[in-house]
Amino acid sequence: MANIIIDPIEILITGKVRCDVRDQNGNTKMFQQFNNSISDDLKDSIASTMQGNASSVFITNSGSDWFTGQLYSVVTGQNGKDGIIITQTASESAGCTHEDDTNTKLSWDLMLSENVQSPSISTATVTWQAEVTWTGTEGSGTATSGAIDKMQIGNSYAHASQNGWAAQQHRDHDHFDTVFASADSDESSDFTAFTLDDNDIARVSWAITIA
């Protein structure tokens, strides 16, 4: 009896990001579109679901668990929320996005909490969209620019696990319990770092396709 060998079917997961920056008058200052890296976290989550572990812990929920504020804070409860973050260069010239409630632990993550629309689904593609307004260093409204060079989309923001780390360590690690996808200007020629000035709005549309 001959053995029948069937080649495994490869499931391809791809991501595409659209990012544009507008000033407070709605004028476009920057636009770019690029492919992104799909996280192993997402692949592992899909595999676990296929094995029967269909837990909602893997879902990026824009309906009830999306970021409700642009800055991490114990008071506003952004820890554990889902969504899209953009991260600025950890340097003295840019300054930190904010400090936590003890004013001792810095962060460079800016959460896209504005104008969230429900994910749109077309065939095998899901698209999330959100935006954020730059309000200066630590949200103080000062005339300080932020140099954005990294972004992520994922489930359950995990700032608490990085409290007390050095600034560079903080921004070099995954910031979600389950990362769906990420983009880093240091690792990709497609994504170019950009700058946000006072009251600039950064809007990101993130599409992930399974084929």
Secondary structure per residue as TSV (DSSP state, phi and psi in degrees):
chain	resnum	aa	ss	phi	psi
A	1	M	-	360.0	125.7
A	2	A	-	-81.7	142.9
A	3	N	-	-80.6	137.6
A	4	I	-	-101.6	118.7
A	5	I	-	-105.7	122.8
A	6	I	-	-111.4	124.3
A	7	D	-	-63.9	137.7
A	8	P	-	-64.7	146.4
A	9	I	-	-85.9	125.2
A	10	E	-	-86.4	126.1
A	11	I	-	-99.0	116.8
A	12	L	-	-95.1	127.1
A	13	I	E	-114.5	123.5
A	14	T	E	-127.9	158.2
A	15	G	E	-135.6	146.8
A	16	K	E	-137.2	136.3
A	17	V	E	-119.6	136.0
A	18	R	E	-116.5	125.0
A	19	C	E	-131.6	127.5
A	20	D	E	-136.4	148.0
A	21	V	E	-119.4	130.6
A	22	R	E	-126.1	149.7
A	23	D	-	-80.9	179.0
A	24	Q	T	-65.9	-13.8
A	25	N	T	-95.6	2.9
A	26	G	S	88.3	5.5
A	27	N	-	-79.3	134.8
A	28	T	E	-73.3	125.1
A	29	K	E	-103.0	-27.7
A	30	M	E	-158.4	141.1
A	31	F	E	-144.0	135.9
A	32	Q	E	-152.0	152.5
A	33	Q	E	-136.2	133.4
A	34	F	E	-154.9	160.1
A	35	N	E	-79.9	156.8
A	36	N	E	-131.1	168.2
A	37	S	E	-86.0	129.6
A	38	I	E	-86.5	131.3
A	39	S	-	-76.0	147.1
A	40	D	H	-62.9	-26.6
A	41	D	H	-57.1	-43.8
A	42	L	H	-66.5	-43.6
A	43	K	H	-62.2	-43.1
A	44	D	H	-63.5	-38.4
A	45	S	H	-65.8	-41.1
A	46	I	H	-63.5	-42.8
A	47	A	H	-62.5	-42.1
A	48	S	H	-63.6	-39.8
A	49	T	H	-64.8	-40.0
A	50	M	H	-65.3	-24.9
A	51	Q	T	-86.9	3.7
A	52	G	T	106.6	-5.5
A	53	N	-	-91.5	65.7
A	54	A	-	-83.5	65.0
A	55	S	-	-86.6	142.0
A	56	S	G	-69.9	-5.1
A	57	V	G	-61.8	-21.1
A	58	F	G	-86.5	-10.0
A	59	I	-	-81.3	134.6
A	60	T	-	-89.2	104.1
A	61	N	-	-98.4	103.8
A	62	S	T	-86.7	-8.3
A	63	G	T	-77.9	-45.9
A	64	S	T	-133.1	-6.4
A	65	D	S	-129.7	22.4
A	66	W	B	-79.2	161.1
A	67	F	-	-55.2	134.7
A	68	T	S	-107.8	-3.1
A	69	G	S	-146.6	161.0
A	70	Q	S	-87.9	-14.2
A	71	L	S	-121.4	145.0
A	72	Y	-	-69.8	137.9
A	73	S	-	-162.2	141.1
A	74	V	T	-61.4	-34.8
A	75	V	T	-67.8	-46.5
A	76	T	T	-84.6	-9.3
A	77	G	T	67.6	39.3
A	78	Q	-	-77.7	-18.7
A	79	N	T	-62.7	130.9
A	80	G	T	89.5	-3.5
A	81	K	-	-80.7	160.4
A	82	D	B	-97.8	165.1
A	83	G	E	143.9	-159.2
A	84	I	E	-115.0	134.0
A	85	I	E	-122.6	150.0
A	86	I	E	-119.0	143.9
A	87	T	E	-123.9	132.5
A	88	Q	E	-96.2	159.5
A	89	T	-	-57.9	130.1
A	90	A	-	-78.7	91.1
A	91	S	S	-150.2	159.9
A	92	E	T	-65.4	-30.1
A	93	S	T	-68.5	-32.8
A	94	A	T	-89.1	-33.4
A	95	G	-	76.5	159.8
A	96	C	-	-76.9	152.7
A	97	T	S	-63.7	-42.0
A	98	H	E	-167.1	168.6
A	99	E	E	-111.7	156.0
A	100	D	-	-77.5	-174.5
A	101	D	T	-65.8	-18.5
A	102	T	T	-92.8	-2.8
A	103	N	S	58.3	29.5
A	104	T	-	-124.2	-18.5
A	105	K	S	-118.1	116.6
A	106	L	E	-85.5	156.1
A	107	S	E	-139.7	150.9
A	108	W	-	-120.4	13.6
A	109	D	E	-93.8	134.1
A	110	L	E	-118.3	124.2
A	111	M	E	-94.3	129.8
A	112	L	-	-83.6	92.8
A	113	S	-	-107.4	-5.7
A	114	E	E	-97.6	151.0
A	115	N	E	52.7	43.7
A	116	V	E	-76.2	128.1
A	117	Q	E	-109.5	153.2
A	118	S	E	-62.2	143.3
A	119	P	E	-56.4	136.6
A	120	S	E	-95.9	139.7
A	121	I	E	-120.7	125.0
A	122	S	E	-135.2	112.0
A	123	T	T	56.6	-106.8
A	124	A	T	-112.8	21.4
A	125	T	E	-116.8	134.5
A	126	V	E	-118.1	133.0
A	127	T	E	-122.3	127.6
A	128	W	E	-108.3	147.9
A	129	Q	E	-141.9	136.5
A	130	A	E	-157.7	167.5
A	131	E	E	-146.3	168.6
A	132	V	E	-149.6	150.8
A	133	T	E	-105.8	128.8
A	134	W	-	-76.6	121.5
A	135	T	-	-117.0	29.0
A	136	G	S	88.1	172.7
A	137	T	G	-57.7	128.2
A	138	E	G	57.7	24.3
A	139	G	G	67.5	22.5
A	140	S	S	-89.1	-5.7
A	141	G	-	79.9	7.8
A	142	T	-	-73.2	158.2
A	143	A	S	-78.2	65.5
A	144	T	-	-121.9	127.7
A	145	S	-	-85.6	156.1
A	146	G	E	-118.7	127.9
A	147	A	E	-94.5	103.7
A	148	I	E	-88.6	124.3
A	149	D	E	-134.6	7.3
A	150	K	E	-154.4	148.0
A	151	M	E	-149.0	155.6
A	152	Q	E	-145.6	154.4
A	153	I	E	-127.4	138.6
A	154	G	E	-175.8	-174.1
A	155	N	E	-109.2	131.6
A	156	S	E	65.7	84.7
A	157	Y	E	-58.2	132.3
A	158	A	-	-119.2	48.4
A	159	H	G	-61.5	-35.0
A	160	A	G	-58.0	-32.8
A	161	S	G	-74.2	-10.3
A	162	Q	G	-111.3	1.0
A	163	N	T	-57.0	135.3
A	164	G	T	88.9	-8.4
A	165	W	-	-75.1	157.5
A	166	A	-	-65.3	154.3
A	167	A	H	-56.5	-46.9
A	168	Q	H	-66.2	-37.5
A	169	Q	H	-63.1	-40.4
A	170	H	H	-58.1	-47.9
A	171	R	H	-80.9	-11.9
A	172	D	H	-89.6	-4.1
A	173	H	S	-109.6	159.7
A	174	D	-	-62.2	142.0
A	175	H	-	-109.9	5.9
A	176	F	E	-124.7	152.4
A	177	D	E	-62.0	-40.6
A	178	T	E	-126.2	108.9
A	179	V	E	-85.5	129.1
A	180	F	E	-83.6	-51.0
A	181	A	E	-159.2	162.1
A	182	S	E	-149.0	161.4
A	183	A	E	-141.4	135.8
A	184	D	E	-138.4	123.1
A	185	S	T	-65.9	-22.0
A	186	D	T	-74.8	-19.5
A	187	E	T	-114.1	-8.6
A	188	S	-	-134.4	133.2
A	189	S	S	-79.4	-12.9
A	190	D	S	-75.7	-36.0
A	191	F	-	-99.9	122.7
A	192	T	-	-107.0	131.2
A	193	A	-	-59.1	149.4
A	194	F	E	-140.8	166.7
A	195	T	E	-116.3	139.1
A	196	L	E	-109.4	128.7
A	197	D	-	-103.5	173.3
A	198	D	T	-49.2	128.3
A	199	N	T	69.3	8.9
A	200	D	-	-68.0	146.1
A	201	I	E	-112.6	125.4
A	202	A	E	-106.1	121.7
A	203	R	E	-114.7	133.1
A	204	V	E	-124.9	128.8
A	205	S	E	-111.6	124.5
A	206	W	E	-121.2	117.3
A	207	A	E	-114.2	130.3
A	208	I	E	-121.5	129.4
A	209	T	E	-119.0	134.5
A	210	I	E	-112.8	122.1
A	211	A	-	-130.7	360.0
